[in-house]
Amino acid sequence: MRETNIHNNGQIFPDIFALIENAKKNPPQPIVRGLLNEGEVAGLHGPPEAFKTIFTLQFAESIASGTPFLGRWDVPRPLSVYYFETEMSTTALGFRVGEMYKHKPPVGRIGFADEKRLKAFKRAPNLEAKFRLLREWVQEVAADVAILDTCNPFFRGNQSPSEETTVGEFFDHLDALPVASTVFVRHNHKPRMDDQNADGASRIRGSGQFADVPDLLMEIQRTDKRINKAELAVTKYRHGTKPDDLTLWFDKGEFRLCAMSPVIHLLRGGRLSREELLYGLETRFGVSQRYADNLTDNQVQLKYVDQSMQGHKRVYEINLANATTAAWYETVKATRIAR
């Protein structure tokens, strides 16, 4: 039998066979399957007003409830989350969360900082002091996952997010938090001429370590702020093949991002007339009639949506029988069963 360790002066060192055997015996334990595992650091980056906070709130919700994230990524088991919002007041954050849960019961297992804690955090003079407080709060709620939205206020005074040693210290403190995994949010730098063909991770503001250290990096962008549409790209993924880019739509009515055509999203509840569908697409997703008609025609051409006449009205309805291979099929099917 092959020896799987190297012995030298009484010390035991694993060799290549031992590393392979250990990986088989101890595979990564998924928190969000296909995205984030225990022991990993994840980063989300993007420009301002790209739905980063809503994205991370839904990420926290899926982890805490054990439900698929955006209907695409399975969450094997519910875990507790500490969501540390650093740039928004508790009132503003409370408004957003209230809008998210206007039509459904709130999810437990998610802890937030109150104003008293936020003031203490802002007064803390350096990274070490800030993380000392954060460590206490994470332990108080026995969190499994910590989400920092954003990590900008951790850097103050001489501790610059562009300085390699300081950012290295930030990640050392992040790694020392008593949680299974951490997620941080970081802004992109201002657009530059060389951004067009650059790797997405290179757009993160500050030190290159924000791109180098994380096991998972995701970028969310909006190409046209007139409509509630965003593009999600996994710009770094250590385990296997990176997931494909994903188009997301923000529904102002449900105050959530969805990973399906807004036409399908609106028709989940049943058939709608053309006027009802156009109204929903304009008021909830910010799309014009011409764009809305194009979106609807596309789903009809894909045979995911049937159109017919009901009296003098044109009506639309999802054809689930033709959509069994669509990525959103199980999500919509579950909605139908729940009804």
N, C-alpha and C positions, 0 to 999 in steps of 0.2 A: 504493500500500500504506500502511496506517495506521501512523504512527509510534507505537511502544509505549513510548516513554520521554520524559520532560520534561527539556530541557536548560536550565540556568540558571547563568550565571557559571562555565561549565566543569564544573559538577556534573551528574550524571545521576540523575534520580529516576524510579522506575517510575510509570506512570499506571495507570488501571483496566484497560486492555487488557493491559498487561504483567503485572499481578497475575493476571489470568485465564489468560494464556498460561503463566505459571510454574506455576500450580496444575495445569494439564493435563499439563505436562511432568514435574512432580515431585509426583505424588499421594502421600498419606500411605502409609507403608510399615507394614503391620500386623505387630504382634507377636502379638496374639491378635485375630484378625479379628472385627470387629464390637464390640470392646471397647477395645483399647489399641494405639496406633501408636507408632512411633519418635519420639522428641523430646517425648513427653508425660509428664505426671505423673498418677498415679492414686492415689486414696485409698479405703480401706475403713473404714467406721465402724459402730459398733454398741455395744450394752450389753455388760457382762461376761457370760461364759459363753454366747456366741452363735456359737461355732465359728469365730471369726475366724482363729485360728492354723491350724486344719486347712484352712480355706478358702485361706489364703495359701500353705500348704505344697503343696496340690494345684495352685494357680496356678503356683507355681515348678516343680513336677513337669511340668506340661503344656508350659511354655515350654522347659524343659531337654530334654524328650523329643520335642517336636514333635508331641504327640498332642492331640486335641481337649479343651478344658477343660470338665469336667463333661459331656462328650459333646455339647455344644451349640455351642461356639465353636472354630473351626478355628485351629490354630497352623501357619502356613505352613512354618516351618523351626525346627529346634532352636537355642536360644541359651543361653549360659551365664548363671547366676544367682548373685548373692551374697545369701544370706538372712541378715539380721542380726537375731537374736532378742535383744531388750534386757531383757526382764522375766523370762525363764525361765532357769533354770540349764541348762548344757549336758547335764547328766544327765537332767533332766526333758524337755528337747527330744529328746534321744536316745531316751528311752523312747517318746515319741509317734511319732517317725520309725520306730523299730523295730516298733511295732504296725502302722504303715502298710504296711511291707514284710515282714510276717510270712509272707505267702503269695505274694510276687512279688519278683523281683530289684530291688534299689535302682537308682534312676536316677542317673547321673553328671551332670556339668556343674553341680552345685549346691555352692557353697562356704558354710561356716559359720564363725563366730568361735569360738575355743577360750576356755577360762577365762582364760588369760593376757591375751588381747586384750580380753575383757570387763572385766577389772579395770582395764586401762589406760584403757579408754573411760570407766569410772565415775570414775576419778581426774581425767580431763581437766576443766579448770575452766570451760570455756565452749563455746558452739556452734562457734566457729572451731577450737578444739583438738579437739573431738570429730569434726568433719567432716574435719580433717586426717588423723586416724587412719583414718576410714572410707574416705577417698580412697585411702590406701595399700593397704588390704586389698582394695578393689575392683580396683585395678590388679594386685595380686599374682595374682589368679585370672583376670584378663582378663575380667571380667564384662560382659555386655551389658545386664543388667537388675539393679537393686538393689531389694530388698524390705526395708523396715524395720518390724518387728513388736515393739514399737510405737514411735512417735516420742516418747512421753512422757518417757523419760529424757534426751532431748536438752536438756530445759529444766530448769535447776537454779538455785537461789539467786534472784538478781534478774532472771534471764531467764525471764519468765513466758510460758506458752503463750496467755495472754489478752492480752498486750501486742502491739499491731499492729507496731511496729518490730522487735521480737524475732522474731515469726513471719515477717515479711518477710525478715529475715536468714536464717531457717531455709530458706525456699524459694529464696533466692539460692544458698545452699550446696548445696541439693539439686539445683538446676539445673546447678551447676558440676561435679557428679560425672561422671567419665569413662565414662558408660554411655549406652545408647540410650534408656532409660526408667527411671523410678523408681516405686515403689509404697510408700505409707506407710499405717500402721494407726493409727487414732485412736478413743478411746472417745467414746460419746455422753455428754452431761451427764445428771444425774439427772432422772427424769421430772418434768414441770411441767404445770400446768393447761392451758397454751396449746399443748401438743405435739400434741394430738389431730388438729387440722386444719392443722398447720404442715407446711411442706415438709420432707422428710426431712433435707436438708442442714443445716437450722437446728438440728438436734439434736446436731451435733458440738460437743464440749466445747472451749471456748477461743475464740480470735480467729475472726472471720468469714472471715479469709483461708484457713482450712482448707477452707472451702466454695467460696470465690471463685477461688482460684488453680488447682486441679486441672482437667485436661481431662476426667477421668472420676472420678465418685464413685459408690461402691456402699455400700449399707447392708444389713447382715444382722441380723435380729432373731429372737428366740424369744418367741412369745406364751404358750406353756405349757411350762415347764421339766420337766414330768413326762414329756413325750415328746420324742424326738430329732428334732424338726421345726423348721425355720427358714424364714424368708421372705427372699429376696434381692430388692432393688430397686435399679435404677440411678437414682440421684437427680440425676445430672448427666452429660450426654454431648454433647460438642461436635460430633461428626460424625454427622449424620443423625438418624434417629428413635431414641429411647431403646428399648432392648430391653424386652420385657414382664417383669413381675415373675415370679419363679421360686420355686417351693416346693422346698426341699432337705430331705433326710432324712439323718441321721447314722447309719451302720451301725456299731455297736460291734464287730461281728465282723470287718469289713474295716478298721475305723478310718478311714472315709472318708465324705465327703458324696456323695450321689447325687441326680441331678435327675430322678428318676422315682418313681412310686409304689413304696413298699417291697414291695408284692405282686409287681409286675413284677420288681423287683430280685431278690427271693428265687427267683422262678420261672425266672430266666435259666438256671439249671443243669439244668432239666428239671421234670417234674411232681412235685407234692408232695401228700400227703394233707392234709386239713383240720387234723389235729392237728399235723403237721409245720409247716404254714404258720403256724398260730397260735403255735406255740412260737418260731419264728424272728422273728415280728413282736414278740412280747413281749420276748424276750431280747436281740435286736439293735436294736430300734427303740423299746422301752419303751412299746408300746401295749397297752391292755387288750383282753380278748377281744371285748367289744362294739364297740370302735373298730375292731379288726382285722376283725371280720365286716363292718362297714360299708365298710372299705377294699376288701375282697375283693368284696363285692356290687357296688360301684361299677365295678370292672374287668370283672366279668361282664356288667353292664348295658351297658357300652361295647363289649362283644363282643371285648375284648382278651384275655379269659381264658375258657377253656372249663371247665365243670365236668361231671364224670361220676361214675358209681359203679364202683368196683373191688372186687367182693365186697361187704362191708358198709361199705367206706370211701368217703367222698367225696373225689375227687381233683381237682386244678386244674392247668391247663397253659396256657401262652401260645399264643394263636392269631395267629401272625405274619401270616397272610394278611389278617386284618381290621385290622392295625395299621400298614399301610404309610404312613399319614399322621401317625402319632404321632411326637412329637418324639424319642422314645427308640428308634424303630424301628431305625435304622442301628447304634446301640450294641449292642442286643440281638442283632441279626442277626450282627454281627461276633463276638459271644461264641459264638453257635451254630456259626459257621464254624470258629472256633479250636478248638472241641471236636471 
